[in-house]
Amino acid sequence: PTRTRPPPAAPSAAAPRGRALRPRRGANAACSAATNATGPTDIDGHAGYEYPSESEHLANARLRTGVTSTGGRRRRGGGRGGDADDDRAANAVDLVADREGLRRRFDDDVYLCVDGLPSPANMPSELQTIGCYSELLPGTVDVATFNSFARPKAAILCASFLRELLCVTSCSKTARVSSVELAVEDALDAVATMSFESMAQRVAAFTDECYVRLTPAFLAMVPGRVSIEVDSRHADDAVQTVEKVVALHQRLKETHVPMDRVLFRIFANWEGIEAVQCLEEMGIRCHLTPVHSLAQAVAAHAANASAMSVFAHPSNGGTELARRVCCFLRQQHSATKVIAQGLRSREDVLALSGCDYLIVPPHVMREMNDHPTAVDEEGLKRLHDGQRPVRIDEEMVDAEQFTDAEMRPAESKGELAGAMSDVGRGLLSTYLEFHRTNSAALECDVEVLLTQRMEAVQF
């Protein structure tokens, strides 16, 4: 159709502000709305336009596919197969469009339009619904086979991940086709031919070489950011941490990767927070982990960290800590992003809907992907158990209360430790010990592989 929308009529005195009366509703009006993208769904357009109702949006979907409500084909030149549905739904909830073009209901929920009338078969899954409010990241990923619903949007390069890659590299007998495996192979070959004073230096150089080669590969695979773990054995020395990050940052810049998508993952103790403050002032983006207390989150915000990982551990309050951290940062209008980790169930994911990033175990993703989201008579999305997802929105943020003591950042190592609970300090210590053990194990694995590779090169 080439029909265009007439100019907006002046608002009637009896009509509510921002709304205008239109002469008719129905398939013809819906057809006009479908063919004029800058019509009533443009919030930057004329205020006198009336927003299309839900029935008209559904009629638009039928008109686009040529399918009427009775299952017949629309004839050329129009057809009024959808008028009955539109008339019955004349008083349906109105839809508006935001600047991103997403149709939203009156309660500001994103309404996912489908081609045809909504039904359990074509309604979005719970995973898609929660994905409207938070970025969902799978807890573990097989880089060779990305799942359709678990495709990652960001990546973390750490010692445990390198150990898995080394295992695949050393055990696989097939031709190397993965860019990730090729990067590890190239790093082994490059370091094996270099000269170092000790094996420890050679191992450290291999780790850096892997990160430099893997970062471009993962930036090409994910649309978001890549976090690079800094050796946890430097966690108690802020100066060494800064020097290590600056050197690695310089090497990555030489490869011409977009540095605004690269984060450096630093341990969230007092020395790490000091290092992050220095690095962020230099324009190097950092990711603090793990956050087990509100005191750490407040200190990370004061240090202008680009991101922080908040762990929902049962002993530190579970999802409640991550929810409060999100509310605090949004009250402060902070640019720091919150990554919620340690989620164990579907209920944990629903409780933190609206958090910036949620790292979800694959089995939970599969469970949520298998359940459709229903829309009830009031137009509200409800999950398969009949409940609406509780998300972190402006109302929840404004209602959250913090004391002056909670909002004041620690000014010393002792003050930070005192503001944390015994549980928080214990979890922080356990996390550091775990990563130091992984780093030591990685060093042993790399030493064996490099010895074998150097012997092969000499032969």
C-alpha positions in Angstrom: 0.0 0.0 0.0 1.1 3.5 -0.8 -1.4 5.2 1.5 0.2 7.8 3.8 -1.1 9.1 7.1 -2.9 12.4 7.0 -1.5 15.3 9.1 -2.3 15.0 12.8 -5.5 16.6 13.9 -5.6 19.1 16.7 -6.3 17.5 20.1 -9.9 17.6 21.2 -10.6 19.5 24.4 -12.3 16.4 25.8 -9.5 14.1 25.0 -6.6 13.5 27.4 -3.5 15.5 26.9 -1.2 14.1 24.2 -4.0 12.1 22.6 -6.2 12.8 19.5 -9.4 11.3 18.3 -9.1 9.4 15.0 -12.1 8.8 12.7 -11.9 5.0 12.8 -10.0 1.9 14.0 -9.6 -1.3 12.1 -7.6 -3.0 9.4 -7.3 0.1 7.2 -6.0 2.2 10.0 -3.6 -0.6 11.0 -2.5 -0.9 7.4 -1.7 2.8 7.4 0.2 2.5 10.6 2.2 -0.5 9.3 3.2 1.4 6.2 4.2 4.6 7.9 7.1 3.9 10.3 7.3 7.4 11.5 3.6 7.6 12.5 2.1 7.2 15.9 4.8 4.9 17.3 7.4 7.7 17.0 7.6 9.3 20.5 9.6 12.2 18.9 6.8 12.9 16.4 3.6 14.8 16.8 2.0 14.7 20.3 -1.4 14.7 18.7 -1.1 11.2 17.3 -3.0 8.4 19.0 -0.8 5.4 19.9 -1.9 2.2 18.2 -3.6 -0.4 20.4 -2.4 -3.9 20.8 -5.0 -5.2 18.4 -3.6 -2.9 15.7 -0.1 -4.1 16.3 -1.3 -7.7 15.9 -3.2 -6.6 12.8 0.0 -5.2 11.4 1.7 -8.6 11.9 -1.2 -10.3 10.0 -1.0 -7.7 7.2 2.8 -8.2 6.9 2.4 -11.9 6.6 -0.8 -11.8 4.5 -2.6 -14.0 7.1 -6.0 -13.0 8.5 -7.4 -14.1 11.8 -9.4 -16.8 10.1 -6.3 -18.3 8.5 -7.2 -17.1 5.0 -5.0 -15.1 2.6 -5.4 -11.4 2.3 -6.6 -10.3 -1.2 -4.7 -7.7 -3.2 -5.9 -4.2 -2.5 -6.7 -4.7 1.1 -9.3 -6.9 2.8 -11.1 -6.6 6.1 -10.5 -10.1 7.6 -9.1 -8.7 10.8 -11.8 -6.1 11.5 -13.7 -8.3 13.9 -10.7 -8.9 16.1 -9.9 -5.2 16.1 -13.4 -4.2 17.0 -13.5 -6.7 19.9 -10.2 -5.3 21.2 -11.0 -1.6 20.6 -10.3 -0.9 24.3 -7.1 -2.9 24.5 -4.1 -1.6 26.4 -2.2 1.0 24.3 1.4 0.4 23.2 4.1 3.1 23.0 7.5 2.9 21.4 10.7 4.1 23.0 13.7 5.6 21.2 15.1 2.1 20.6 11.9 1.2 18.7 10.8 -1.4 21.3 7.0 -1.5 21.8 6.2 -1.1 25.5 3.0 -1.6 27.5 1.7 0.8 30.1 3.8 -0.9 32.8 6.9 -0.4 30.7 7.4 -4.1 30.0 8.9 -4.9 26.6 6.2 -6.4 24.5 7.6 -8.9 22.0 5.5 -8.8 18.9 5.0 -12.0 17.0 3.8 -12.7 13.5 0.2 -13.6 14.3 -1.9 -13.9 17.4 -0.1 -14.8 20.6 -0.3 -18.4 21.8 1.9 -20.6 24.0 3.7 -21.8 20.9 4.9 -18.4 19.7 5.3 -16.5 23.0 8.8 -15.7 24.1 10.5 -18.0 26.6 11.4 -17.0 30.1 15.0 -16.7 29.0 14.0 -14.2 26.3 11.8 -12.2 28.7 14.6 -11.9 31.4 16.9 -11.1 28.5 14.9 -7.9 27.9 16.1 -6.6 31.3 19.6 -8.1 31.8 22.4 -9.4 29.6 22.6 -13.2 30.2 25.9 -14.9 30.0 26.3 -18.7 30.2 28.4 -19.9 33.1 30.5 -22.3 31.0 30.9 -22.3 27.2 32.2 -24.7 24.7 33.9 -22.4 22.2 33.5 -25.0 19.4 29.7 -25.3 19.7 27.8 -22.2 20.7 24.3 -22.9 21.7 21.5 -21.0 20.1 20.1 -19.7 23.4 23.4 -19.7 25.3 25.6 -17.8 22.9 27.8 -15.6 25.1 27.9 -11.8 24.8 31.1 -11.4 26.8 34.1 -13.5 27.8 36.6 -13.9 30.7 40.1 -15.1 30.1 41.6 -16.6 33.3 44.0 -19.3 34.5 41.4 -22.1 34.8 40.2 -21.4 31.2 43.8 -21.5 29.9 44.3 -24.9 31.6 41.2 -26.2 29.8 42.6 -24.9 26.5 46.0 -26.5 27.1 44.3 -29.8 27.8 42.4 -29.7 24.5 45.5 -28.6 22.7 47.7 -31.4 24.1 45.1 -34.2 23.8 43.4 -33.4 20.5 44.6 -35.4 17.5 42.5 -33.6 14.9 43.5 -30.7 12.7 43.3 -27.3 14.4 40.4 -25.4 13.0 39.4 -23.3 16.0 40.9 -19.8 16.2 41.2 -20.2 19.9 43.3 -23.4 19.6 45.4 -21.9 16.9 46.1 -18.9 19.2 47.4 -21.3 21.9 49.5 -23.2 19.4 51.0 -20.0 18.1 51.8 -18.8 21.6 53.6 -22.1 22.4 55.7 -21.9 19.3 56.6 -18.3 19.8 57.7 -18.7 23.4 59.5 -21.9 22.8 61.9 -20.1 20.4 62.6 -17.2 22.7 65.5 -17.0 25.2 64.8 -16.4 29.0 66.9 -16.6 32.1 64.6 -19.0 33.8 61.6 -21.3 33.2 59.5 -19.1 35.4 60.0 -16.1 33.1 59.2 -18.3 30.1 55.9 -19.5 31.7 54.9 -15.9 32.5 55.7 -14.8 29.0 53.6 -17.6 27.6 50.6 -16.6 29.7 50.9 -13.0 28.5 51.3 -14.2 24.9 48.2 -16.3 25.2 46.1 -13.3 26.4 47.5 -11.1 23.6 46.6 -13.7 21.0 43.3 -14.9 22.5 41.8 -11.4 23.1 41.3 -10.5 19.4 39.9 -14.0 18.7 37.3 -13.6 21.5 36.5 -10.0 20.6 35.5 -11.4 17.1 33.3 -14.0 18.7 31.4 -12.0 21.3 29.6 -8.6 20.8 30.5 -7.4 24.3 33.7 -7.1 26.4 36.5 -9.4 27.2 38.0 -9.5 30.7 41.6 -10.6 31.2 42.6 -11.9 34.6 45.7 -10.4 36.2 47.9 -13.0 38.0 46.4 -13.4 41.5 49.9 -13.8 42.9 50.3 -10.1 42.6 47.1 -9.4 44.5 48.8 -8.1 47.6 51.0 -5.6 45.7 49.2 -2.7 44.0 52.4 -1.5 42.3 53.1 -4.9 40.7 49.5 -5.1 39.6 49.6 -1.7 37.9 52.9 -2.5 36.2 51.6 -5.9 34.9 48.4 -4.3 33.6 50.1 -1.4 31.9 52.6 -3.7 30.1 49.8 -6.0 28.9 47.6 -3.0 27.9 50.5 -1.7 25.8 51.0 -5.0 24.0 47.3 -5.2 23.2 47.2 -1.7 21.8 49.9 -2.7 19.4 47.6 -5.4 18.0 45.0 -2.6 17.3 42.2 -4.3 19.2 39.4 -1.9 20.4 40.6 -1.2 24.0 37.2 0.1 25.0 36.1 -3.5 24.9 38.9 -4.9 27.0 38.8 -5.1 30.8 41.5 -6.2 33.3 40.2 -8.5 36.0 41.7 -7.6 39.3 41.3 -9.1 42.8 38.9 -7.0 44.9 41.0 -6.5 48.1 42.4 -3.2 49.3 45.5 -3.3 47.1 43.4 -4.3 44.1 41.0 -1.4 44.6 44.0 1.0 44.9 45.4 -0.4 41.7 42.1 0.0 39.9 41.8 3.6 40.9 45.2 4.3 39.5 44.5 2.4 36.3 41.1 4.0 35.7 42.7 7.4 36.0 45.1 6.3 33.2 42.1 5.3 31.0 42.5 1.6 31.5 39.2 -0.2 32.2 39.1 -2.6 35.1 36.9 -5.3 36.5 37.0 -6.0 40.2 36.2 -9.5 41.5 34.9 -11.0 43.8 32.6 -8.6 45.7 31.3 -10.3 48.8 30.1 -7.2 50.7 28.5 -3.8 50.3 31.7 -2.2 51.6 33.7 -3.6 48.7 31.1 -2.3 46.2 31.2 1.2 47.7 35.0 1.2 47.5 34.9 0.0 43.9 32.4 2.7 43.0 34.7 5.3 44.6 37.6 3.9 42.6 35.5 4.3 39.3 35.8 0.6 38.4 34.2 -0.1 35.1 32.7 -3.4 36.4 32.5 -5.6 39.4 31.5 -9.2 40.0 29.1 -9.6 42.9 28.8 -13.2 44.1 25.4 -14.4 45.3 26.7 -16.9 47.9 24.2 -18.3 50.4 26.4 -17.3 53.3 26.6 -13.6 52.4 22.9 -13.1 51.8 22.6 -14.7 48.4 20.9 -12.5 45.7 20.0 -9.8 48.3 23.6 -8.5 48.3 23.7 -8.2 44.5 20.3 -6.5 44.5 21.4 -3.9 47.1 24.6 -3.3 45.2 22.6 -2.6 42.0 20.3 -0.2 43.9 23.2 1.6 45.5 25.1 2.2 42.2 21.9 3.4 40.5 21.1 5.8 43.3 24.6 7.2 42.8 24.2 7.3 39.0 27.4 5.2 38.7 28.7 4.0 35.4 30.0 0.8 37.1 28.4 -2.3 35.7 27.3 -5.2 38.0 27.9 -8.8 37.0 26.0 -11.2 39.2 27.7 -14.5 39.7 27.1 -17.6 41.7 23.4 -18.0 40.6 22.3 -21.5 41.2 18.6 -21.7 40.2 15.9 -20.1 38.2 14.6 -18.3 41.3 18.1 -16.6 41.7 17.9 -15.4 38.1 14.4 -14.0 38.5 15.3 -12.3 41.8 18.1 -10.3 40.0 16.2 -9.5 36.7 17.3 -6.0 35.8 20.9 -6.4 36.9 23.4 -5.4 34.2 24.8 -8.9 33.7 23.7 -12.3 35.0 26.1 -15.3 34.7 23.6 -18.3 34.5 24.5 -22.0 34.6 23.7 -23.8 31.4 21.2 -26.1 33.0 19.2 -23.1 34.4 19.3 -21.5 30.9 17.9 -24.7 29.4 15.1 -24.8 32.0 14.1 -21.2 31.4 14.3 -21.6 27.6 11.9 -24.5 27.8 9.1 -22.5 29.5 7.1 -19.8 27.5 6.2 -16.5 29.0 2.4 -16.0 29.0 0.5 -12.7 28.7 -2.5 -12.5 30.9 -5.8 -10.6 30.4 -4.3 -7.4 31.8 -1.4 -7.6 29.3 1.2 -8.4 31.9 3.9 -11.0 31.2 3.8 -13.9 33.6 6.1 -16.9 33.9 5.0 -20.5 33.8 4.3 -20.6 37.6 2.0 -17.6 37.2 4.3 -15.0 38.8 5.6 -11.8 37.3 9.4 -11.4 37.3 10.5 -9.0 40.0 13.1 -6.8 38.4 15.4 -4.1 39.7 13.6 -1.0 38.4 13.5 2.7 39.4 10.8 2.1 42.0 12.8 -0.6 43.7 16.0 1.6 43.5 14.3 4.6 45.1 12.8 2.5 47.9 16.1 1.0 49.0 17.6 2.7 52.1 21.3 3.0 53.0 22.8 4.4 56.1 25.5 7.1 56.0 28.0 4.5 57.3 27.2 2.1 54.5 27.6 4.8 51.8 31.0 6.1 53.1 33.9 4.4 51.3 36.7 2.9 53.4 39.9 5.0 53.6 42.3 2.2 54.7 42.9 -1.5 54.5 41.9 -1.9 58.1 38.7 0.1 57.7 37.7 -2.0 54.7 38.3 -5.2 56.6 36.3 -3.9 59.5 33.4 -3.0 57.3 33.2 -6.5 55.9 31.7 -9.4 57.9 33.6 -12.4 59.0 31.9 -14.4 56.2 32.8 -11.8 53.6 36.5 -11.8 54.6 36.5 -15.6 54.7 35.0 -15.9 51.2 37.5 -13.3 49.8 40.4 -15.3 51.3 39.1 -18.6 49.9 38.6 -17.1 46.4 42.2 -15.8 46.4 43.6 -19.1 47.5 41.6 -20.9 44.8 42.9 -18.7 42.1 46.5 -18.8 43.3 46.3 -22.6 43.2 45.0 -22.5 39.7 47.8 -20.2 38.7 50.4 -22.5 40.2 48.8 -25.5 38.4 48.8 -23.6 35.1 52.5 -22.9 35.6 53.2 -26.6 36.0 51.2 -27.5 32.9 52.8 -24.8 30.8 56.3 -25.9 31.9 55.7 -29.4 30.7 54.3 -28.3 27.4 57.1 -25.8 26.8 59.8 -28.4 27.6 58.3 -30.8 25.1 58.0 -28.0 22.5 61.6 -26.8 23.0 62.9 -30.4 22.7 61.0 -30.8 19.4 62.4 -27.4 18.1 66.0 -28.4 19.0 65.5 -31.8 17.3 
